[in-house]
Amino acid sequence: MIAFLIWALCGAFIIGIGIKDMFSKKTVGFWANAKPIKANNVKGHNRATGLLFIFYGIIFILLGLPILAGQNSPILLLSILGVMFETIAIMIIYSLVITKKYADKD
């Protein structure tokens, strides 16, 4: 139970980052230690990036539910693999959809 609570707190932290990003006035970054893109619509870019983080956090918490089954449960692989595929998916969505839509073409 404690492991799931820690997992859920991590997911809630990610959701908090998404909410902060949605209301930020400056262009928010997605990649760690990289400058954010020059957006043609900062408000739209920040909203899209924030929603991406919020959905990631929600799915992250849901993927943690198998932890409640116990430490030696084989369905824990669902959590591990699910987070791996979810992380790859948000990278693809950001790179192919959000960046393409909001990157300044100059």
Order of alpha helices (4+ residues) and beta strands (2+ residues): alpha-alpha-alpha-alpha
